[in-house]
């Protein structure tokens, strides 16, 4: 472990001296100190203030011995003594540490013990403090391009829910050490009965609370160890998909209005490419490339996913190519996500796909809040733009190797991918049945 002092961005005049603590690749943390030095008095090679001041006299470099030089050397010597005290304190604290939870807070507590003693006494660290620090951390990562804006929006939304909870219950925000099973029950009851959120949404939000607390712990704040043992089980809701047979009915149905034909074609394209509406509805022929694959002319659409930033080169299904050819090699007319959701319900209804299905529809509850209500509804009422993506994953699961299908859908993990498959257990059983029927057994006499 090494301790070095340096100036980050040296400039004329006073500079704050910083300290950097390193140990291989495992540890690298930096903090400012309370010491300042004039640039002309700093020796960057030794990482300390000058102990000798030199000047040119009669063409020779000699030690300066005037009164101003002596004053500078006295000040430099004082700063060097303080830096050496900091070095010794860091080295001593390092020897006594567990080597696991060393971070910037740990370093600053060594350099500014009085400041942290006052802060701990006057400002207890609450869940809202942890949430605010986590949000600031993610905003900084967003500026650096490391995370998407979605996590910032989710964090702000959760903080508003927590504020409403504390106001409704008439309680103060709990300390980070008080975020435990009891607080989880309070949070769950409030979200379920007052906010009328679905269990899945409540569960995701509490997982984010845990993440915020663990982020605080990583920065030196104690937390309740029991929090790690709170497991959030979210019930998997059923969602509608359109089978190949239903898509065929939609494709062959004659629609009287052009806006429905336009929406129908986008629906078919979406169900055979598996992309989110944010990407699907901005497809254009300028994104298409042509290539001969094993003697067959194949078309690819190349684009960057808006949500994930992934660049995809997706082979176009012949159903999509047929629509392009029908439209003089153009995609359907551009349409907003809102209008797309509205029109495809009518498209599916007119095609006669109206059996009762389990799903959720947004509506106002007793307190006036608009929430998704689950129950049995005619299938066309449950169709949204995301149904295209779910139908693609469900229909092609078992027909195409999962890893290949994940590349097409843009999913990063198989766990995420399986969440898009309706009746995944049944689909797996069918795939196994097809595979086992191809196996030839040998009878041994």
C-alpha positions as CSV (number, residue, x, y, z in Angstrom):
1,X,0.0,0.0,0.0
2,X,1.4,3.4,-1.0
3,X,0.4,6.9,0.1
4,X,1.2,9.8,-2.3
5,X,0.5,13.5,-2.2
6,X,-0.1,15.5,-5.4
7,X,-1.8,18.5,-7.0
8,X,-4.6,17.5,-9.4
9,X,-4.6,20.5,-11.8
10,X,-1.6,22.7,-10.8
11,X,-2.2,26.4,-11.3
12,X,-0.5,29.6,-10.3
13,X,-1.2,30.6,-6.7
14,X,-2.7,28.3,-4.0
15,X,-3.4,24.7,-4.7
16,X,-5.2,22.1,-2.6
17,X,-3.0,19.1,-1.8
18,X,-4.6,15.7,-2.5
19,X,-3.7,12.3,-1.2
20,X,-3.9,9.1,-3.1
21,X,-3.9,5.6,-1.5
22,X,-3.2,2.6,-3.7
23,X,-2.6,-1.1,-3.4
24,X,-2.2,-2.8,-6.8
25,X,-5.5,-2.9,-8.7
26,X,-7.6,-3.7,-5.6
27,X,-7.4,-0.3,-4.0
28,X,-7.2,3.2,-5.5
29,X,-8.9,6.1,-3.6
30,X,-8.3,9.8,-3.5
31,X,-9.3,12.7,-1.2
32,X,-8.4,16.3,-0.7
33,X,-6.6,17.4,2.4
34,X,-6.9,20.7,4.4
35,X,-3.4,21.7,3.3
36,X,-2.8,24.3,0.5
37,X,0.5,25.2,-1.2
38,X,1.7,27.8,-3.7
39,X,2.6,26.1,-7.0
40,X,6.2,27.5,-6.8
41,X,6.7,25.8,-3.4
42,X,5.6,22.3,-4.6
43,X,8.0,19.5,-5.6
44,X,5.9,17.1,-7.8
45,X,8.7,14.5,-7.8
46,X,8.9,14.0,-4.1
47,X,5.2,14.8,-3.5
48,X,6.0,17.3,-0.8
49,X,6.8,21.0,-0.3
50,X,10.3,22.3,-1.2
51,X,12.9,22.1,1.6
52,X,15.4,24.2,-0.4
53,X,14.7,27.3,-2.4
54,X,17.2,28.1,-5.1
55,X,17.9,31.2,-7.3
56,X,20.4,32.2,-9.9
57,X,23.2,34.5,-8.8
58,X,26.2,35.4,-11.0
59,X,25.1,32.7,-13.4
60,X,25.1,30.0,-10.8
61,X,22.2,28.2,-9.0
62,X,22.5,28.8,-5.3
63,X,20.3,28.5,-2.2
64,X,18.3,31.6,-1.5
65,X,18.8,32.8,2.1
66,X,16.8,36.0,2.2
67,X,14.0,36.6,4.7
68,X,11.2,35.8,2.2
69,X,12.8,32.5,1.3
70,X,13.1,31.6,5.0
71,X,9.4,32.4,5.6
72,X,8.5,30.2,2.7
73,X,10.6,27.3,4.0
74,X,9.1,27.6,7.5
75,X,5.6,27.4,6.0
76,X,6.6,24.5,3.8
77,X,8.1,22.6,6.7
78,X,4.9,23.0,8.6
79,X,2.8,21.6,5.7
80,X,5.2,18.7,5.3
81,X,4.8,17.8,8.9
82,X,1.1,17.8,8.5
83,X,1.3,15.6,5.4
84,X,3.5,13.2,7.3
85,X,1.0,13.0,10.1
86,X,-1.7,12.2,7.5
87,X,0.5,9.5,6.0
88,X,1.1,7.9,9.4
89,X,-2.6,8.0,10.3
90,X,-3.5,6.3,7.0
91,X,-0.9,3.6,7.3
92,X,-2.0,2.9,10.9
93,X,-5.7,2.8,10.0
94,X,-4.9,0.5,7.1
95,X,-3.1,-2.0,9.4
96,X,-6.1,-2.1,11.7
97,X,-8.7,-2.3,8.9
98,X,-10.3,-5.5,7.6
99,X,-9.1,-4.5,4.1
100,X,-12.6,-5.1,2.7
101,X,-14.5,-1.8,3.2
102,X,-11.9,0.7,2.2
103,X,-13.4,3.6,0.3
104,X,-13.4,7.4,0.1
105,X,-15.5,7.8,3.2
106,X,-13.0,5.7,5.1
107,X,-10.1,7.9,3.9
108,X,-11.9,11.2,4.7
109,X,-12.7,10.0,8.2
110,X,-9.0,9.7,8.8
111,X,-8.2,13.1,7.3
112,X,-11.1,15.0,8.8
113,X,-12.0,13.2,12.0
114,X,-13.6,16.3,13.6
115,X,-15.9,16.9,10.6
116,X,-17.2,13.4,10.6
117,X,-17.7,13.3,14.3
118,X,-19.9,16.4,14.1
119,X,-21.8,15.1,11.1
120,X,-22.6,11.8,12.7
121,X,-23.8,13.5,15.8
122,X,-26.0,16.1,14.1
123,X,-27.2,14.4,11.0
124,X,-28.3,10.8,11.4
125,X,-28.1,8.9,8.1
126,X,-31.6,8.0,6.9
127,X,-33.1,6.1,4.1
128,X,-33.8,9.3,2.2
129,X,-30.1,10.3,2.6
130,X,-29.2,7.0,1.1
131,X,-31.7,7.5,-1.7
132,X,-30.4,11.0,-2.4
133,X,-26.7,9.9,-2.5
134,X,-27.6,6.9,-4.7
135,X,-29.4,9.3,-7.1
136,X,-26.4,11.7,-7.2
137,X,-24.1,8.7,-7.9
138,X,-26.3,7.5,-10.8
139,X,-26.7,11.0,-12.2
140,X,-22.9,11.3,-12.3
141,X,-22.7,7.9,-14.0
142,X,-25.3,9.0,-16.5
143,X,-23.2,12.1,-17.4
144,X,-20.3,9.8,-18.1
145,X,-22.5,7.6,-20.3
146,X,-22.2,4.5,-18.0
147,X,-26.0,4.1,-17.2
148,X,-29.3,4.9,-18.9
149,X,-31.6,7.7,-17.8
150,X,-34.2,5.1,-16.8
151,X,-32.5,4.3,-13.5
152,X,-32.6,8.0,-12.6
153,X,-36.3,8.2,-13.3
154,X,-37.0,5.1,-11.3
155,X,-35.0,6.5,-8.4
156,X,-36.8,9.8,-8.4
157,X,-40.2,8.0,-8.6
158,X,-39.3,5.8,-5.6
159,X,-38.2,8.8,-3.6
160,X,-41.6,10.4,-4.2
161,X,-43.4,7.2,-3.1
162,X,-41.3,7.1,0.1
163,X,-42.2,10.8,0.8
164,X,-45.9,10.1,0.4
165,X,-45.5,7.0,2.7
166,X,-43.9,9.0,5.5
167,X,-46.5,11.8,5.2
168,X,-49.4,9.4,5.1
169,X,-48.2,7.4,8.0
170,X,-47.0,10.4,10.0
171,X,-43.6,8.9,10.5
172,X,-40.0,10.1,10.1
173,X,-37.8,8.5,7.5
174,X,-36.1,5.5,9.1
175,X,-32.3,5.3,9.6
176,X,-30.5,3.1,7.2
177,X,-30.0,0.6,10.1
178,X,-33.8,0.5,10.6
179,X,-34.6,-0.7,7.0
180,X,-35.6,-4.2,8.0
181,X,-38.4,-6.7,7.7
182,X,-40.7,-4.5,9.7
183,X,-40.1,-1.6,7.4
184,X,-40.7,-3.9,4.4
185,X,-44.1,-4.8,5.7
186,X,-45.0,-1.1,6.2
187,X,-43.8,-0.3,2.7
188,X,-45.6,-3.3,1.2
189,X,-48.9,-2.5,3.0
190,X,-48.8,1.2,1.9
191,X,-48.1,0.4,-1.7
192,X,-50.8,-2.4,-1.8
193,X,-53.7,-0.7,0.0
194,X,-53.0,3.0,-0.4
195,X,-51.2,3.4,-3.7
196,X,-52.9,0.3,-5.1
197,X,-49.7,-0.8,-6.9
198,X,-49.3,-4.3,-8.3
199,X,-47.1,-6.7,-6.2
200,X,-44.6,-6.8,-9.1
201,X,-44.2,-3.0,-9.0
202,X,-43.9,-2.9,-5.2
203,X,-41.4,-5.7,-5.3
204,X,-39.2,-4.0,-7.9
205,X,-39.3,-0.8,-5.8
206,X,-38.2,-2.5,-2.6
207,X,-35.4,-4.2,-4.5
208,X,-34.3,-0.7,-5.5
209,X,-34.5,0.3,-1.8
210,X,-32.1,-2.6,-1.0
211,X,-29.8,-1.4,-3.7
212,X,-29.7,2.1,-2.3
213,X,-29.0,0.8,1.2
214,X,-26.2,-1.5,-0.1
215,X,-24.7,1.5,-1.9
216,X,-24.7,3.4,1.4
217,X,-23.0,0.5,3.1
218,X,-20.3,0.5,0.4
219,X,-19.6,4.1,1.3
220,X,-19.1,3.4,5.0
221,X,-22.6,3.6,6.5
222,X,-23.8,0.8,8.7
223,X,-27.0,-1.1,7.8
224,X,-29.2,-3.8,9.1
225,X,-27.6,-7.2,8.1
226,X,-31.1,-8.8,8.1
227,X,-32.0,-6.8,4.9
228,X,-30.0,-9.3,2.8
229,X,-32.3,-12.1,4.0
230,X,-35.5,-10.4,2.8
231,X,-36.4,-12.1,-0.5
232,X,-38.9,-10.5,-2.8
233,X,-41.0,-13.1,-4.7
234,X,-43.0,-11.5,-7.5
235,X,-45.9,-13.4,-8.9
236,X,-45.5,-14.0,-12.7
237,X,-48.5,-12.4,-14.4
238,X,-50.0,-13.9,-17.6
239,X,-49.9,-11.7,-20.6
240,X,-51.5,-12.0,-24.1
241,X,-49.6,-13.1,-27.2
242,X,-50.6,-13.6,-30.7
243,X,-49.9,-17.1,-32.1
244,X,-48.8,-17.8,-35.7
245,X,-52.4,-18.8,-36.5
246,X,-53.8,-15.6,-35.1
247,X,-51.2,-13.5,-36.9
248,X,-52.3,-15.3,-40.1
249,X,-55.9,-14.4,-39.5
250,X,-54.9,-10.7,-39.0
251,X,-52.7,-10.8,-42.1
252,X,-55.5,-12.1,-44.3
253,X,-58.4,-10.0,-42.9
254,X,-59.6,-7.2,-45.2
255,X,-59.7,-3.9,-43.5
256,X,-61.7,-1.0,-44.9
257,X,-59.6,1.9,-43.5
258,X,-56.1,2.7,-44.5
259,X,-55.0,3.6,-40.9
260,X,-56.0,0.0,-39.9
261,X,-54.0,-1.6,-42.8
262,X,-51.0,0.6,-41.8
263,X,-51.3,-0.5,-38.1
264,X,-51.8,-4.1,-39.1
265,X,-48.6,-4.2,-41.2
266,X,-46.6,-2.7,-38.3
267,X,-48.1,-5.3,-36.0
268,X,-47.0,-8.2,-38.3
269,X,-43.6,-6.7,-38.7
270,X,-43.2,-6.3,-34.9
271,X,-44.4,-9.9,-34.3
272,X,-41.7,-11.2,-36.7
273,X,-38.8,-9.1,-35.5
274,X,-39.3,-8.8,-31.7
275,X,-38.3,-5.2,-31.2
276,X,-39.7,-2.6,-28.9
277,X,-42.0,0.0,-30.3
278,X,-39.4,2.7,-29.7
279,X,-37.2,0.9,-32.3
280,X,-39.8,-0.8,-34.5
281,X,-41.8,2.4,-35.4
282,X,-38.7,4.2,-36.6
283,X,-37.6,1.4,-39.1
284,X,-36.8,2.7,-42.6
285,X,-35.5,1.1,-45.7
286,X,-32.2,3.1,-45.3
287,X,-31.4,0.7,-42.5
288,X,-31.6,-2.4,-44.7
289,X,-28.6,-4.2,-46.1
290,X,-28.6,-7.1,-48.6
291,X,-26.4,-10.2,-48.5
292,X,-26.2,-13.6,-50.1
293,X,-26.3,-16.3,-47.4
294,X,-25.6,-19.8,-48.7
295,X,-26.9,-18.8,-52.1
296,X,-30.1,-17.1,-50.8
297,X,-30.6,-13.4,-51.0
298,X,-31.1,-12.3,-47.3
299,X,-32.1,-8.9,-46.0
300,X,-30.8,-7.4,-42.7
301,X,-32.0,-4.3,-40.8
302,X,-29.2,-2.6,-38.9
303,X,-30.0,-0.2,-36.0
304,X,-29.1,0.7,-32.5
305,X,-31.6,-0.1,-29.8
306,X,-32.9,3.0,-28.1
307,X,-33.2,1.5,-24.6
308,X,-30.1,-0.6,-24.4
309,X,-27.8,1.1,-26.9
310,X,-27.0,-2.3,-28.5
311,X,-26.3,-2.4,-32.2
312,X,-28.3,-5.1,-34.0
313,X,-28.1,-6.6,-37.4
314,X,-31.3,-8.5,-37.7
315,X,-32.3,-10.8,-40.6
316,X,-35.8,-9.9,-41.9
317,X,-38.4,-12.7,-41.8
318,X,-40.0,-13.4,-45.2
319,X,-43.3,-12.0,-43.8
320,X,-41.6,-8.6,-43.3
321,X,-40.0,-8.8,-46.8
322,X,-43.5,-9.5,-48.3
323,X,-44.9,-6.3,-46.6
324,X,-42.0,-4.3,-47.9
325,X,-42.5,-5.6,-51.5
326,X,-46.2,-5.0,-51.3
327,X,-45.5,-1.4,-50.3
328,X,-43.0,-0.7,-53.1
329,X,-40.1,-1.5,-50.8
330,X,-41.2,0.9,-48.1
331,X,-42.1,0.4,-44.4
332,X,-45.7,1.3,-43.3
333,X,-46.3,5.0,-42.7
334,X,-44.8,6.4,-39.5
335,X,-47.1,6.3,-36.5
336,X,-46.9,7.3,-32.8
337,X,-46.7,4.6,-30.1
338,X,-49.9,5.9,-28.6
339,X,-51.8,5.7,-31.9
340,X,-50.3,2.2,-32.6
341,X,-51.6,0.9,-29.3
342,X,-55.0,2.3,-30.0
343,X,-55.3,1.0,-33.6
344,X,-54.0,-2.5,-33.1
345,X,-56.8,-3.2,-30.5
346,X,-59.2,-2.5,-33.3
347,X,-57.2,-4.5,-35.8
348,X,-57.3,-7.6,-33.6
349,X,-60.9,-7.2,-32.7
350,X,-62.0,-7.0,-36.4
351,X,-60.0,-10.2,-37.1
352,X,-62.3,-12.0,-34.7
353,X,-59.7,-12.6,-31.9
354,X,-61.9,-11.9,-28.9
355,X,-61.7,-14.9,-26.5
356,X,-61.5,-14.1,-22.8
357,X,-58.0,-13.9,-21.5
358,X,-56.2,-13.0,-18.3
359,X,-54.4,-9.7,-18.3
360,X,-54.3,-6.2,-17.0
361,X,-56.0,-3.0,-18.1
362,X,-55.3,0.5,-16.8
363,X,-58.3,2.1,-15.1
364,X,-59.1,4.5,-12.2
365,X,-59.6,3.0,-8.7
366,X,-61.6,4.1,-5.7
367,X,-59.1,6.8,-4.9
368,X,-59.0,8.1,-8.5
369,X,-55.5,6.7,-9.2
370,X,-55.0,5.1,-12.5
371,X,-53.6,1.6,-12.0
372,X,-53.5,-1.6,-14.0
373,X,-56.3,-3.9,-12.9
374,X,-55.9,-7.6,-13.6
375,X,-58.8,-9.9,-14.6
376,X,-60.5,-11.6,-17.5
377,X,-61.0,-9.4,-20.6
378,X,-61.6,-9.9,-24.4
379,X,-58.2,-10.5,-25.9
380,X,-58.3,-7.5,-28.2
381,X,-58.5,-5.2,-25.2
382,X,-55.2,-6.5,-23.9
383,X,-53.2,-6.0,-27.0
384,X,-50.4,-3.4,-26.8
385,X,-47.3,-2.6,-28.8
386,X,-45.3,-4.8,-26.4
387,X,-47.4,-7.8,-27.4
388,X,-45.3,-7.9,-30.6
389,X,-42.2,-8.5,-28.7
390,X,-43.8,-11.1,-26.4
391,X,-45.4,-12.9,-29.3
392,X,-42.0,-13.1,-31.1
393,X,-40.2,-14.6,-28.1
394,X,-43.1,-17.0,-27.4
395,X,-43.7,-18.2,-30.9
396,X,-40.1,-18.8,-31.9
397,X,-39.0,-20.3,-28.5
398,X,-38.1,-23.9,-29.1
399,X,-38.0,-23.4,-32.9
400,X,-34.8,-21.4,-32.8
401,X,-31.9,-21.9,-30.4
402,X,-32.4,-19.8,-27.3
403,X,-29.0,-18.0,-27.5
404,X,-29.7,-17.1,-31.2
405,X,-33.2,-15.9,-30.4
406,X,-31.8,-13.7,-27.6
407,X,-29.4,-12.0,-30.0
408,X,-32.4,-11.2,-32.2
409,X,-34.5,-9.9,-29.3
410,X,-31.6,-8.0,-27.8
411,X,-31.9,-9.6,-24.3
412,X,-28.7,-9.8,-22.2
413,X,-29.6,-12.7,-20.0
414,X,-31.8,-15.8,-20.4
415,X,-33.7,-14.9,-17.2
416,X,-34.8,-11.6,-18.8
417,X,-35.6,-13.4,-22.0
418,X,-37.8,-16.0,-20.3
419,X,-40.0,-13.3,-18.8
420,X,-41.2,-12.6,-22.3
421,X,-42.4,-16.2,-23.0
422,X,-46.0,-17.1,-22.2
423,X,-46.4,-20.6,-20.6
424,X,-42.6,-21.2,-20.6
425,X,-43.0,-24.5,-18.8
426,X,-45.4,-25.8,-21.5
427,X,-43.1,-24.6,-24.3
428,X,-40.1,-26.3,-22.7
429,X,-42.1,-29.6,-22.4
430,X,-43.1,-29.4,-26.1
431,X,-39.5,-28.7,-27.1
432,X,-38.3,-31.7,-25.1
433,X,-41.0,-33.9,-26.6
434,X,-40.0,-33.0,-30.1
435,X,-36.3,-33.7,-29.3
436,X,-36.9,-37.0,-27.6
437,X,-39.0,-38.3,-30.4
438,X,-36.1,-37.9,-32.8
439,X,-33.9,-40.1,-30.6
440,X,-33.5,-43.7,-31.9
441,X,-33.1,-46.4,-29.2
442,X,-31.2,-49.6,-29.7
443,X,-32.6,-52.9,-28.5
444,X,-29.8,-55.1,-27.1
445,X,-30.5,-58.8,-27.4
